[in-house]
Amino acid sequence: PTTENTAFRWNRVVVEKPFGKDLGSYQRLALGLKRLFGEHQLYRIDHYLGKTGVRRISAYKQRYPWLTKALCRERTLSSLIVNWEEDIGVEGRGGYFDSFGIIRDIAQNHLMQILTLLCMEEQGGGGGSEAIRQAKVDVLKSTRALFPSDALVGQYRGYKEDEGVPDDSSTATFAMLKLSVGTPSLVGVPVFLRCGKCLRSRKCEVLLAINPESRETLGIPGFESVSEIRIGIQPEIVSGVRSISNEREGVRTMRDLFTKKLILLCH
């Protein structure tokens, strides 16, 4: 049967992540689909983009000039953190999860989607979905490839007891990645993706630490000096700011993030 559109058929294929385990498996899957369908018929999706908190990121940037200023003005941020936590383990999904791990399952799709939405150039009213896609791709292309020293991974106690998980599994259930994003406003700013299962709480949030010299220049109503901007993705969908008197210049290293997580990541 034909896969082309006709007067009686309208064919589309939705492909949900994970789309392969590595570059090679992705290319094999992509080639197989290409043989059957045109690019205009394929929709590669990440369901996390459907979450209300994620969909509101672009709206926040348009509604709050101070947020756009923090994200787009050079030398404003001292660090950017995208944090995702679950307070449960794999809960019977060990067989699936062990073949992918937390980086493939969460970091390289959900958290990277959030990061690109935050850092991409705004498209105004033109260009449509393709322009948004390209703006997000530009952020990815500007990001330097990771080195082993840019990653900290771990596994929670009891993970190997889940059905389907091998006794010798070294699959990460926690990961903290330090990125170097090359967009003008983020050059030299440490960007962290942090995700893990079996942690203290269930939440996803973005934390923007403001450079001391920029804290009084954002123009946020009601705040003369702002040290941190928080965007809640889940479970509560809320954006807010924090003003504190002590000088904290954000997070610079993996060790800083690990030792300061009670200040930055636990509210």
N, C-alpha and C positions, 0 to 999 in steps of 0.2 A: 504493500500500500504506500501511496505517496505521502511524504511528510511536508510537501509544499502547501501553501494556502490555496484554496479553491473557493468557488462560490458556495460550497457546502461544508468546507472545513476551515478552521482557524486554529492552527497548531502552535502551541507554546510549551516549553519545557522549563520547569522550575527545579533548580539544583541547589539543595541546601548544603551548607558546610557540615562535616569536613569533605573537601573535594580533593581526595588523595591524601597520602601521608607525607609525600615529599615531591620534589620537582618532577622526578621521573614518572611517578604514578599519576600526578596531575596531567602531565603531557599525554599520557596514554588515554586517560579519560577524556581529555579535551579533543584529542584526535578522533576518538570514537564518536563523540557527539557531533563533531564537525562534519563527519561523513553523512550524517543523517539530517542535520538541521542547520539552517543559516544562523548567523550571529544574532539577527533581529528576532529570532525565535527562542533564544536562550536567556534565561534569567538566573544568574548566580546570586544567591541571597544569603544573608546572615540574619537569622530571626531576631537577633538582639537589636537591630535597627528599628524594629517595630515597637520597642518599649517606649512608653510615653516619656520617660526621663531622657532617653537618647534623642528622641524626635524634638525635644524642646531645646536642645543645645543651640541649634541655629536660630530659634526664636529668641533665646536669651541674648545671643550676640547682636541681633537686630534691635532688641528692645532696650538693652542696657549699654549705652556708649562706654561706660567705665569698664565693662567686661571686654569689649572689643579693644579698648585701649590697652588693657593689661595683656591681652593675648597677642596684639599686633605691633605694639610699640617696642622698639629695641631697648634693652637694658632695664626693662620693667620687672620681669620675673627673675627670681633667684632659683626657683625649681618648679617643676610641674610633675604631679603624681596622679596617675590613674590607678585607683585601688579597687579590687574586687575580692570579696570574702564570702565564704559560706561557712556556717557553723555545723554542717553535717559532712559526713564522708561520702563515699561513692554509692552507698546504700544499695548494694546488689548489682550495680553497673560496672563492677570491677573488670569483668571480661572485656567490655568495650573500652573502658577508660584506660586500661593498662596498655592498650595498643596505640594510644594517642598521647596521653599525659596532659598536664595542665597547660603547657605552653601552646600545644596545637588546639586544645579544647577551648581555651579562654583567651590567652594573651595575643596570639597572632591573628585573631579574628575580632572577637568582641572588643577587646581593649584597643586594638589598633584602629578599629572603626571609630571609637570615641575620640582617639587622639587626632585622627585626620579631620574629623568634623570640627574639633576645637581649633586646629592650626591652619586649616585651608583658607585661602583667600575667599572672601564673600563674593558671590556671583551677581548680586543685585537682582534685577527682575528678568534677566535674559539668560539664554543658554540652555535652560532646562536641565534634565537629569544627566545628560551626557557631560555638560559643563561641570556639574557638581562632581561627577565621577572623576573627571580629569583633574580637577583641583585637589581631590583626595590623593590621586596617583602622584601628583607633583610633590606632595608632602612625603609620601613613601620613598620616592626617588631621591629626595634630599637627605634621607636618613642613612647614616653610615651603617654598614654591616656590623653585626655584633662580634666581639671577641669573647672567648671563654671567660675572661676576667670581668666581663660586663654582666655576668649572670650568677645568681645565687639560687640554688634549687634545694628542695628537701622533700621528705615524705613523712606523713603523720604516722604515729604509732597505731598499729592495728590495721593498717591498710592491707597488708598481706593476708589478713584473716578473711577478707571478703571473697566470696565465691568467684572463681575465675581468675584470681590474681596469683601468679606463680610465686613460690616461696622465695625465689631469688630475684624478684622484681626490683629494679632500680628506677622505675618510672616516677617522675616528680609529681607530687600533689601540691607543691608550693613552688612558686618562682618569683623572683624579683629581677627585672631586667633594666639595665641602664642604657638609654638610647641617646644618640647625638643627632638631633634633628637640625637640618641645614637651612630652614626658613630664616629670613632675616631677623625676626624677633626672638628666635630660639638658639641662635648661634652661641655656643658657650654655656647654654643653660642646661643643666642635667635634667633629663626627662626619665621618669621611672614608671614602669608597668609592674604592678604588684598583684598577685592573685594566688589564692590558696583555698583548699578545702579543710574542714575540721578546725577552723579558727574560732575566735571568740564571738563573732557576730555574723549576720548576713547583711551585706550592704555592698553597694557600688557607688563610688564618689570620685570626684576630681578635686584636687587641692592645688591651688596656685599660690605659692609663697611670693610675696612682693619684696623687691629690693628696698632697703631702708631709705635710699635717696628718692624713691618713687612713691612712698607711702602717702604723701600729702598732695600728690598731683593727679590722682585718679578722678577726683571730683564726684565721689559717691555721696549722695545726699545723706546728711546726718552723721557722717564720719569724717573727721579731720585727718585721721591717719589710719590707714588700713594695712595690716600685716599679712592677711591671708583671705583668699576667696575660696569658698567651698561650693561645689555644684553637686547636689545629691541626685543620683540616678535611681537607686532603689535601696530600701523599700520606700523611704520618703522621697518625694520629688520636690526639692526645694533648693534654691540658691541663697547663699548668705555670705556675709563678710565677718571678719574677726579683727578686732583692734586690741593689741596687747602692748604693755609698756616695755617689756624687756626686749632687747635687741636679739632677733634671731634671723640670720641671713639665709634661711632656707636649708635645703639639703644639698650637699655637694658630692658626697661619696656614698658607696654602698654601705659602708660602716655607719655613716651618719644616719641613713634611712633606717637601718636595723636598730640602732640604739635610740633613735628619737621617735620610733613608731608609736609609743604611748602618747606623745605630744601631738603628732601629726595625724595619726590614723585612727585613734580610738577616742570617740566622743561620748 
